[in-house]
Structure formats: C-alpha cells, structure tokens
Amino acid sequence: MTTAPAPTAPAARKVRLRGERSPIASAALHLTLIVASVIAVFPVLWVLLTSLKPAAYATTTDFFKETTFHNYTNLIQNTKFLTWFGNSLLVAGLTTLLGVIISASTGYAVSRFRFPGKRGLMWTLLVTQMFPVAVLIVPIYNIMAGMGLLNQPAGLVITYLTISVPFCAWMMKGFFDTIPREIDESGQVDGLTPFGTFWRLVLPLAKPGLAVTAFYSFITAWGEVAYASAFMVGEDNLTLAGGLQLFVNRYGAQWGPMTAASVLIAIPAALVFLFAQRHLVTGMSAGAVKG
C-alpha cells in the first residue's frame, strides 16, 4: 500500500486556509477603512482647527497660522453661551430622565401584561414615528401655546418626549421580551408586587436597553433645532440650537465663535456616548430580537 507524497514547501505555502484573504484583498480592505476614517474625521477636525484660528483666516486653509484661543474666550465672556448651555443641559437632562422612566415602564407593561387597548397602544407608538417634524411642528406649537408652555423648558421637554418615548418604548418592549418570565414568577413567589418585581429584579437586567434609551433621549434633546428655534425666543431662554443661529445673519457668519461653540457642544454628547457605549450594541441588538 503506497502513501501519497507530502506536498513540497512551495506547494504548502500556496495552500490557503478557508476564509483567508489574499494580499490584494487585504490591502484593498485596509485602504477602504483608511479612506472611510479620513472622511469621518475630516469635518470634525476642520471645525476644531477653524475654532483655533483668528477671524482673518477663518475661511482659509492656514490652520496653524496665529493659533489662538480667542474664539473660546470671546464666546464665553461676550455671549450668552453659558446660559444657552445651561438651558440645553436642563432640557436634555429632564428629557433623558423622564424618557428612561416612561419608556422602561411602558415597554415592561406592554411586554408582560394583557390589558384593554394594548394593541392600539402599540400601533399608536409605531404610527407616531411616521410623521416628520414639518408636519407636527404647527399642531404641537398650538397645543403648547394653549397650555402656556411656549418659551418654557417644560414645553421643550414634553415635545422631545413625544419623539423619543415611542421609539424607546418599542425597543424596551423587545428587550424585556428577551428576559425570561420565570424571573417575574420568582418575584411573585417571594411576595413582591408587580412594581417591586420590575424595579428589583427585571430592571437591573435591562441596563443595556436603559443605556440605549438614555443615549437616544439625550441626543434627541441635545441636538434638536426645529422645535427649539420655534418654541423659544429671547436670548436668556434659548438653548444651544437657537443660540448658534445668532452667529449667522444675512450679511455673513461669525465662523470663530460658531466653530468654538460647536466643539464645546460636542463634549457632553461625547461623554454620554463614552458612558453608554459598552451597552449600546447589546441593547440595540437585544431590543431588535422581538417586536
């Protein structure tokens, strides 16, 4: 009985493992990733470098000529930026807190209980996502005017909750569907009320979903422009979205303070993302498992 000869060294090197990329494919992949990274980072880097330039070079490519922090000091000392920042922080913080509470409780109720109008509630949460801002801004404006909530942070908070809660409630419902019902039953055996079971047993297991809900609610309130510009007037009442528009008029734009404000505005959003990022993928994928 004869055995097949062993492959020679050159022939063995030619044998490629399944799934292994060729050098050309690997180079093309790395080149694509580099180009995509440059495209993603370029606008942010441009804004950052422009904020460090004097007004005379604001629209030029002389990024490192006469570098200065004057735009930042001028923004903080000579404008209402800190007031706008505080207003935005208040609105975004309340929206995030209330959004998490309402979305989590709604998602849990829809996931675990049967009650009259459950299907209608689920369809309502879904249908509200279909209407764009341009359609809703006039009726919401009239409602807020009738309630005396125009030019009030509470009016913006309620408006932003109408945007974030329907999406987050659906997502939390899908996330709670992935948590075994046996946990609820064990809580009932131990004498916990439905709220006690939700608060002490189920909610700690839903941290990824809560992180996504908090992040989405915060970003919705922090970066929104249309409602903030329509509902808030007067420099002392503006949020960051409305305040930045004061740097642009029919005669031109003040690029220095505008880019400096953009950099400072991005910092809280980046911090929230860093805080929640380890839960984002898990929460979004788990919430999409069931509808």
C-alpha atoms as a printed R data frame, in Angstrom:
    type eleno elety resid chain resno       x      y      z
1   ATOM     1    CA   MET     A     1   0.000  0.000  0.000
2   ATOM     2    CA   THR     A     2   1.509  3.292 -1.114
3   ATOM     3    CA   THR     A     3   1.006  6.640  0.545
4   ATOM     4    CA   ALA     A     4   0.614  9.993 -1.212
5   ATOM     5    CA   PRO     A     5   3.798 12.053 -1.210
6   ATOM     6    CA   ALA     A     6   3.840 15.001  1.185
7   ATOM     7    CA   PRO     A     7   3.479 18.396 -0.513
8   ATOM     8    CA   THR     A     8   6.635 20.279 -1.053
9   ATOM     9    CA   ALA     A     9   7.279 23.520  0.857
10  ATOM    10    CA   PRO     A    10   6.381 25.861 -2.052
11  ATOM    11    CA   ALA     A    11   3.197 23.892 -2.670
12  ATOM    12    CA   ALA     A    12   2.295 24.050  1.016
13  ATOM    13    CA   ARG     A    13   2.686 27.811  1.016
14  ATOM    14    CA   LYS     A    14   0.253 28.008 -1.862
15  ATOM    15    CA   VAL     A    15  -2.421 26.231  0.147
16  ATOM    16    CA   ARG     A    16  -4.632 28.978  1.607
17  ATOM    17    CA   LEU     A    17  -6.848 28.403  4.584
18  ATOM    18    CA   ARG     A    18 -10.559 28.835  4.085
19  ATOM    19    CA   GLY     A    19 -11.570 32.453  4.778
20  ATOM    20    CA   GLU     A    20  -8.033 33.794  4.461
21  ATOM    21    CA   ARG     A    21  -7.823 36.940  2.314
22  ATOM    22    CA   SER     A    22  -5.329 37.393 -0.450
23  ATOM    23    CA   PRO     A    23  -2.740 40.197 -0.082
24  ATOM    24    CA   ILE     A    24  -4.572 42.273 -2.686
25  ATOM    25    CA   ALA     A    25  -7.941 41.878 -0.915
26  ATOM    26    CA   SER     A    26  -6.341 42.696  2.434
27  ATOM    27    CA   ALA     A    27  -4.694 45.825  1.024
28  ATOM    28    CA   ALA     A    28  -7.973 46.939 -0.580
29  ATOM    29    CA   LEU     A    29  -9.822 46.416  2.710
30  ATOM    30    CA   HIS     A    30  -7.295 48.445  4.704
31  ATOM    31    CA   LEU     A    31  -7.305 51.194  2.090
32  ATOM    32    CA   THR     A    32 -11.110 51.361  2.235
33  ATOM    33    CA   LEU     A    33 -11.039 51.585  6.035
34  ATOM    34    CA   ILE     A    34  -8.433 54.347  5.930
35  ATOM    35    CA   VAL     A    35 -10.432 56.367  3.394
36  ATOM    36    CA   ALA     A    36 -13.637 55.909  5.419
37  ATOM    37    CA   SER     A    37 -11.858 57.006  8.608
38  ATOM    38    CA   VAL     A    38 -10.475 60.115  6.926
39  ATOM    39    CA   ILE     A    39 -13.925 61.027  5.584
40  ATOM    40    CA   ALA     A    40 -15.457 60.569  9.053
41  ATOM    41    CA   VAL     A    41 -12.784 62.526 10.937
42  ATOM    42    CA   PHE     A    42 -12.217 65.325  8.408
43  ATOM    43    CA   PRO     A    43 -15.290 67.510  9.220
44  ATOM    44    CA   VAL     A    44 -14.676 67.263 12.966
45  ATOM    45    CA   LEU     A    45 -11.000 68.085 12.581
46  ATOM    46    CA   TRP     A    46 -11.815 71.013 10.258
47  ATOM    47    CA   VAL     A    47 -14.207 72.519 12.823
48  ATOM    48    CA   LEU     A    48 -11.686 72.061 15.638
49  ATOM    49    CA   LEU     A    49  -8.845 73.680 13.715
50  ATOM    50    CA   THR     A    50 -11.071 76.525 12.479
51  ATOM    51    CA   SER     A    51 -12.044 77.301 16.075
52  ATOM    52    CA   LEU     A    52  -8.358 77.903 16.831
53  ATOM    53    CA   LYS     A    53  -7.853 80.419 14.007
54  ATOM    54    CA   PRO     A    54  -8.325 84.201 14.122
55  ATOM    55    CA   ALA     A    55 -11.212 85.680 12.136
56  ATOM    56    CA   ALA     A    56  -8.920 86.808  9.306
57  ATOM    57    CA   TYR     A    57  -8.062 83.204  8.456
58  ATOM    58    CA   ALA     A    58 -11.425 81.605  9.272
59  ATOM    59    CA   THR     A    59 -12.216 80.616  5.681
60  ATOM    60    CA   THR     A    60  -8.663 79.717  4.644
61  ATOM    61    CA   THR     A    61  -6.612 76.552  4.949
62  ATOM    62    CA   ASP     A    62  -3.971 78.253  7.130
63  ATOM    63    CA   PHE     A    63  -4.885 76.143 10.137
64  ATOM    64    CA   PHE     A    64  -1.736 76.627 12.190
65  ATOM    65    CA   LYS     A    65  -1.113 80.302 11.452
66  ATOM    66    CA   GLU     A    66  -1.525 82.530 14.519
67  ATOM    67    CA   THR     A    67  -3.253 79.813 16.554
68  ATOM    68    CA   THR     A    68  -5.323 81.353 19.334
69  ATOM    69    CA   PHE     A    69  -7.997 80.553 21.921
70  ATOM    70    CA   HIS     A    70  -9.621 83.973 21.452
71  ATOM    71    CA   ASN     A    71 -12.741 82.430 19.897
72  ATOM    72    CA   TYR     A    72 -13.385 80.421 23.065
73  ATOM    73    CA   THR     A    73 -12.772 83.269 25.495
74  ATOM    74    CA   ASN     A    74 -14.864 85.638 23.371
75  ATOM    75    CA   LEU     A    75 -17.674 83.073 23.186
76  ATOM    76    CA   ILE     A    76 -17.813 82.577 26.947
77  ATOM    77    CA   GLN     A    77 -17.246 86.187 28.030
78  ATOM    78    CA   ASN     A    78 -19.170 88.192 25.420
79  ATOM    79    CA   THR     A    79 -22.148 85.995 24.569
80  ATOM    80    CA   LYS     A    80 -24.916 84.144 26.418
81  ATOM    81    CA   PHE     A    81 -23.295 80.795 25.635
82  ATOM    82    CA   LEU     A    82 -23.193 79.604 29.247
83  ATOM    83    CA   THR     A    83 -26.886 80.467 29.632
84  ATOM    84    CA   TRP     A    84 -27.738 78.549 26.460
85  ATOM    85    CA   PHE     A    85 -25.579 75.672 27.635
86  ATOM    86    CA   GLY     A    86 -27.382 75.555 30.976
87  ATOM    87    CA   ASN     A    87 -30.799 75.668 29.306
88  ATOM    88    CA   SER     A    88 -29.853 72.811 26.976
89  ATOM    89    CA   LEU     A    89 -28.426 70.788 29.839
90  ATOM    90    CA   LEU     A    90 -31.632 71.239 31.842
91  ATOM    91    CA   VAL     A    91 -33.883 70.263 28.934
92  ATOM    92    CA   ALA     A    92 -31.721 67.315 27.856
93  ATOM    93    CA   GLY     A    93 -31.332 66.068 31.430
94  ATOM    94    CA   LEU     A    94 -35.063 66.123 32.142
95  ATOM    95    CA   THR     A    95 -35.826 64.538 28.771
96  ATOM    96    CA   THR     A    96 -33.347 61.758 29.458
97  ATOM    97    CA   LEU     A    97 -34.623 61.067 32.981
98  ATOM    98    CA   LEU     A    98 -38.307 61.108 32.075
99  ATOM    99    CA   GLY     A    99 -37.676 59.302 28.798
100 ATOM   100    CA   VAL     A   100 -35.981 56.395 30.563
101 ATOM   101    CA   ILE     A   101 -38.710 56.145 33.221
102 ATOM   102    CA   ILE     A   102 -41.646 56.317 30.793
103 ATOM   103    CA   SER     A   103 -40.079 54.115 28.111
104 ATOM   104    CA   ALA     A   104 -38.997 51.409 30.557
105 ATOM   105    CA   SER     A   105 -42.344 51.251 32.361
106 ATOM   106    CA   THR     A   106 -44.295 51.322 29.082
107 ATOM   107    CA   GLY     A   107 -42.113 48.668 27.474
108 ATOM   108    CA   TYR     A   108 -42.417 46.415 30.535
109 ATOM   109    CA   ALA     A   109 -46.200 46.806 30.727
110 ATOM   110    CA   VAL     A   110 -46.643 46.009 27.026
111 ATOM   111    CA   SER     A   111 -44.252 43.062 27.264
112 ATOM   112    CA   ARG     A   112 -45.658 41.418 30.388
113 ATOM   113    CA   PHE     A   113 -49.334 42.310 30.818
114 ATOM   114    CA   ARG     A   114 -52.553 41.964 28.873
115 ATOM   115    CA   PHE     A   115 -54.930 44.912 29.105
116 ATOM   116    CA   PRO     A   116 -57.650 46.555 27.009
117 ATOM   117    CA   GLY     A   117 -56.193 48.779 24.286
118 ATOM   118    CA   LYS     A   118 -52.786 47.099 24.306
119 ATOM   119    CA   ARG     A   119 -52.719 46.562 20.540
120 ATOM   120    CA   GLY     A   120 -53.973 50.095 19.935
121 ATOM   121    CA   LEU     A   121 -51.244 51.493 22.168
122 ATOM   122    CA   MET     A   122 -48.571 49.566 20.300
123 ATOM   123    CA   TRP     A   123 -49.870 50.793 16.944
124 ATOM   124    CA   THR     A   124 -50.009 54.347 18.273
125 ATOM   125    CA   LEU     A   125 -46.381 54.183 19.348
126 ATOM   126    CA   LEU     A   126 -45.455 52.885 15.916
127 ATOM   127    CA   VAL     A   127 -47.537 55.322 13.843
128 ATOM   128    CA   THR     A   128 -46.214 58.402 15.669
129 ATOM   129    CA   GLN     A   129 -42.770 57.660 14.199
130 ATOM   130    CA   MET     A   130 -44.101 58.171 10.669
131 ATOM   131    CA   PHE     A   131 -44.747 61.911 10.883
132 ATOM   132    CA   PRO     A   132 -41.891 64.329 10.104
133 ATOM   133    CA   VAL     A   133 -41.149 67.459 12.115
134 ATOM   134    CA   ALA     A   134 -42.527 69.720  9.376
135 ATOM   135    CA   VAL     A   135 -45.978 68.159  9.811
136 ATOM   136    CA   LEU     A   136 -46.023 68.150 13.603
137 ATOM   137    CA   ILE     A   137 -44.436 71.481 14.476
138 ATOM   138    CA   VAL     A   138 -47.575 73.596 13.847
139 ATOM   139    CA   PRO     A   139 -50.074 71.462 15.831
140 ATOM   140    CA   ILE     A   140 -47.589 70.983 18.689
141 ATOM   141    CA   TYR     A   141 -46.932 74.730 18.688
142 ATOM   142    CA   ASN     A   142 -50.675 75.409 19.004
143 ATOM   143    CA   ILE     A   143 -51.005 72.857 21.813
144 ATOM   144    CA   MET     A   144 -48.087 74.347 23.729
145 ATOM   145    CA   ALA     A   145 -49.450 77.860 23.215
146 ATOM   146    CA   GLY     A   146 -52.827 76.787 24.576
147 ATOM   147    CA   MET     A   147 -51.153 75.266 27.634
148 ATOM   148    CA   GLY     A   148 -48.946 78.305 28.221
149 ATOM   149    CA   LEU     A   149 -45.769 76.297 27.704
150 ATOM   150    CA   LEU     A   150 -44.187 78.327 24.921
151 ATOM   151    CA   ASN     A   151 -40.827 79.783 25.889
152 ATOM   152    CA   GLN     A   152 -40.694 77.327 28.794
153 ATOM   153    CA   PRO     A   153 -38.244 74.426 29.231
154 ATOM   154    CA   ALA     A   154 -41.164 72.175 30.171
155 ATOM   155    CA   GLY     A   155 -42.680 72.699 26.724
156 ATOM   156    CA   LEU     A   156 -39.498 71.517 25.020
157 ATOM   157    CA   VAL     A   157 -39.181 68.544 27.375
158 ATOM   158    CA   ILE     A   158 -42.730 67.379 26.588
159 ATOM   159    CA   THR     A   159 -42.111 67.867 22.867
160 ATOM   160    CA   TYR     A   160 -38.903 65.851 22.914
161 ATOM   161    CA   LEU     A   161 -40.593 63.091 24.887
162 ATOM   162    CA   THR     A   162 -43.119 62.719 22.072
163 ATOM   163    CA   ILE     A   163 -40.148 61.981 19.808
164 ATOM   164    CA   SER     A   164 -38.045 59.708 21.992
165 ATOM   165    CA   VAL     A   165 -40.583 57.731 24.037
166 ATOM   166    CA   PRO     A   166 -42.415 55.904 21.188
167 ATOM   167    CA   PHE     A   167 -39.187 54.567 19.683
168 ATOM   168    CA   CYS     A   168 -37.603 53.742 23.044
169 ATOM   169    CA   ALA     A   169 -40.766 52.077 24.384
170 ATOM   170    CA   TRP     A   170 -40.862 49.751 21.378
171 ATOM   171    CA   MET     A   171 -37.183 48.976 21.825
172 ATOM   172    CA   MET     A   172 -37.557 48.322 25.558
173 ATOM   173    CA   LYS     A   173 -40.543 46.076 24.864
174 ATOM   174    CA   GLY     A   174 -38.368 43.957 22.604
175 ATOM   175    CA   PHE     A   175 -35.631 43.905 25.214
176 ATOM   176    CA   PHE     A   176 -37.974 42.840 28.025
177 ATOM   177    CA   ASP     A   177 -39.269 40.059 25.762
178 ATOM   178    CA   THR     A   178 -35.785 38.511 25.898
179 ATOM   179    CA   ILE     A   179 -35.790 38.386 29.728
180 ATOM   180    CA   PRO     A   180 -37.320 35.096 30.948
181 ATOM   181    CA   ARG     A   181 -40.729 35.382 32.570
182 ATOM   182    CA   GLU     A   182 -39.563 32.944 35.229
183 ATOM   183    CA   ILE     A   183 -37.821 35.894 36.874
184 ATOM   184    CA   ASP     A   184 -41.179 37.643 37.305
185 ATOM   185    CA   GLU     A   185 -42.705 34.448 38.662
186 ATOM   186    CA   SER     A   186 -39.896 34.039 41.193
187 ATOM   187    CA   GLY     A   187 -40.515 37.588 42.373
188 ATOM   188    CA   GLN     A   188 -44.202 36.861 42.860
189 ATOM   189    CA   VAL     A   189 -43.346 33.721 44.825
190 ATOM   190    CA   ASP     A   190 -41.158 35.857 47.101
191 ATOM   191    CA   GLY     A   191 -44.090 38.192 47.707
192 ATOM   192    CA   LEU     A   192 -43.025 41.113 45.502
193 ATOM   193    CA   THR     A   193 -45.620 43.324 43.884
194 ATOM   194    CA   PRO     A   194 -45.532 43.740 40.074
195 ATOM   195    CA   PHE     A   195 -43.741 47.063 40.550
196 ATOM   196    CA   GLY     A   196 -41.326 45.506 43.028
197 ATOM   197    CA   THR     A   197 -40.553 42.738 40.573
198 ATOM   198    CA   PHE     A   198 -39.978 45.284 37.817
199 ATOM   199    CA   TRP     A   199 -37.804 47.546 39.976
200 ATOM   200    CA   ARG     A   200 -35.737 44.995 41.898
201 ATOM   201    CA   LEU     A   201 -35.428 42.034 39.534
202 ATOM   202    CA   VAL     A   202 -36.121 42.945 35.910
203 ATOM   203    CA   LEU     A   203 -34.760 46.469 35.654
204 ATOM   204    CA   PRO     A   204 -31.192 45.579 36.761
205 ATOM   205    CA   LEU     A   205 -31.083 43.054 33.904
206 ATOM   206    CA   ALA     A   206 -32.155 45.722 31.425
207 ATOM   207    CA   LYS     A   207 -29.124 48.008 31.792
208 ATOM   208    CA   PRO     A   208 -28.112 47.740 28.100
209 ATOM   209    CA   GLY     A   209 -31.597 48.749 26.980
210 ATOM   210    CA   LEU     A   210 -31.722 51.572 29.516
211 ATOM   211    CA   ALA     A   211 -28.356 52.838 28.255
212 ATOM   212    CA   VAL     A   212 -29.637 52.992 24.678
213 ATOM   213    CA   THR     A   213 -32.819 54.728 25.835
214 ATOM   214    CA   ALA     A   214 -30.864 57.301 27.825
215 ATOM   215    CA   PHE     A   215 -28.458 57.950 24.960
216 ATOM   216    CA   TYR     A   216 -31.219 58.338 22.362
217 ATOM   217    CA   SER     A   217 -33.288 60.614 24.616
218 ATOM   218    CA   PHE     A   218 -30.276 62.795 25.406
219 ATOM   219    CA   ILE     A   219 -29.194 63.155 21.771
220 ATOM   220    CA   THR     A   220 -32.777 63.907 20.718
221 ATOM   221    CA   ALA     A   221 -32.958 66.858 23.100
222 ATOM   222    CA   TRP     A   222 -29.332 67.996 22.845
223 ATOM   223    CA   GLY     A   223 -29.061 68.307 19.078
224 ATOM   224    CA   GLU     A   224 -32.616 69.217 18.025
225 ATOM   225    CA   VAL     A   225 -33.020 72.529 16.176
226 ATOM   226    CA   ALA     A   226 -36.504 72.976 14.694
227 ATOM   227    CA   TYR     A   227 -38.617 72.836 17.860
228 ATOM   228    CA   ALA     A   228 -36.046 74.720 19.934
229 ATOM   229    CA   SER     A   229 -35.964 77.569 17.399
230 ATOM   230    CA   ALA     A   230 -39.750 77.785 17.083
231 ATOM   231    CA   PHE     A   231 -40.735 77.445 20.743
232 ATOM   232    CA   MET     A   232 -38.040 79.525 22.476
233 ATOM   233    CA   VAL     A   233 -37.386 83.264 21.997
234 ATOM   234    CA   GLY     A   234 -35.221 85.769 23.853
235 ATOM   235    CA   GLU     A   235 -31.506 85.235 24.427
236 ATOM   236    CA   ASP     A   236 -31.969 84.201 28.057
237 ATOM   237    CA   ASN     A   237 -34.396 81.415 27.098
238 ATOM   238    CA   LEU     A   238 -32.614 79.968 24.078
239 ATOM   239    CA   THR     A   239 -30.989 76.578 24.011
240 ATOM   240    CA   LEU     A   240 -27.741 75.947 22.170
241 ATOM   241    CA   ALA     A   241 -29.572 75.179 18.946
242 ATOM   242    CA   GLY     A   242 -31.243 78.580 18.934
243 ATOM   243    CA   GLY     A   243 -28.222 80.438 20.249
244 ATOM   244    CA   LEU     A   244 -25.927 79.283 17.467
245 ATOM   245    CA   GLN     A   245 -28.270 80.775 14.895
246 ATOM   246    CA   LEU     A   246 -27.446 84.246 16.238
247 ATOM   247    CA   PHE     A   247 -23.966 83.863 14.757
248 ATOM   248    CA   VAL     A   248 -25.441 83.723 11.246
249 ATOM   249    CA   ASN     A   249 -27.228 86.614  9.542
250 ATOM   250    CA   ARG     A   250 -27.911 87.887  6.049
251 ATOM   251    CA   TYR     A   251 -24.507 89.542  5.872
252 ATOM   252    CA   GLY     A   252 -22.394 86.544  6.784
253 ATOM   253    CA   ALA     A   253 -21.392 84.199  9.575
254 ATOM   254    CA   GLN     A   254 -19.133 84.513 12.594
255 ATOM   255    CA   TRP     A   255 -17.141 81.356 11.998
256 ATOM   256    CA   GLY     A   256 -14.845 81.753 15.001
257 ATOM   257    CA   PRO     A   257 -17.418 81.683 17.815
258 ATOM   258    CA   MET     A   258 -19.649 79.294 15.867
259 ATOM   259    CA   THR     A   259 -16.947 76.642 15.495
260 ATOM   260    CA   ALA     A   260 -15.809 77.153 19.082
261 ATOM   261    CA   ALA     A   261 -19.370 76.624 20.272
262 ATOM   262    CA   SER     A   262 -19.666 73.510 18.090
263 ATOM   263    CA   VAL     A   263 -16.603 71.986 19.749
264 ATOM   264    CA   LEU     A   264 -17.913 72.721 23.257
265 ATOM   265    CA   ILE     A   265 -21.364 71.392 22.356
266 ATOM   266    CA   ALA     A   266 -19.881 68.094 21.197
267 ATOM   267    CA   ILE     A   267 -18.169 67.424 24.541
268 ATOM   268    CA   PRO     A   268 -21.298 66.450 26.588
269 ATOM   269    CA   ALA     A   269 -22.580 64.258 23.750
270 ATOM   270    CA   ALA     A   270 -19.193 62.524 23.553
271 ATOM   271    CA   LEU     A   271 -19.149 61.967 27.324
272 ATOM   272    CA   VAL     A   272 -22.642 60.457 27.275
273 ATOM   273    CA   PHE     A   273 -21.623 58.209 24.393
274 ATOM   274    CA   LEU     A   274 -18.476 57.047 26.197
275 ATOM   275    CA   PHE     A   275 -20.530 56.312 29.310
276 ATOM   276    CA   ALA     A   276 -23.131 54.285 27.413
277 ATOM   277    CA   GLN     A   277 -21.121 52.833 24.514
278 ATOM   278    CA   ARG     A   278 -20.365 49.467 26.145
279 ATOM   279    CA   HIS     A   279 -24.117 48.847 26.400
280 ATOM   280    CA   LEU     A   280 -25.210 50.313 23.060
281 ATOM   281    CA   VAL     A   281 -24.590 47.334 20.764
282 ATOM   282    CA   THR     A   282 -26.017 44.836 23.253
283 ATOM   283    CA   GLY     A   283 -29.088 46.951 23.963
284 ATOM   284    CA   MET     A   284 -29.929 47.742 20.349
285 ATOM   285    CA   SER     A   285 -29.430 44.161 19.140
286 ATOM   286    CA   ALA     A   286 -31.423 42.681 22.017
287 ATOM   287    CA   GLY     A   287 -34.243 45.175 21.524
288 ATOM   288    CA   ALA     A   288 -34.489 44.199 17.870
289 ATOM   289    CA   VAL     A   289 -34.923 40.471 18.517
290 ATOM   290    CA   LYS     A   290 -38.674 40.653 19.033
291 ATOM   291    CA   GLY     A   291 -41.241 43.231 18.060
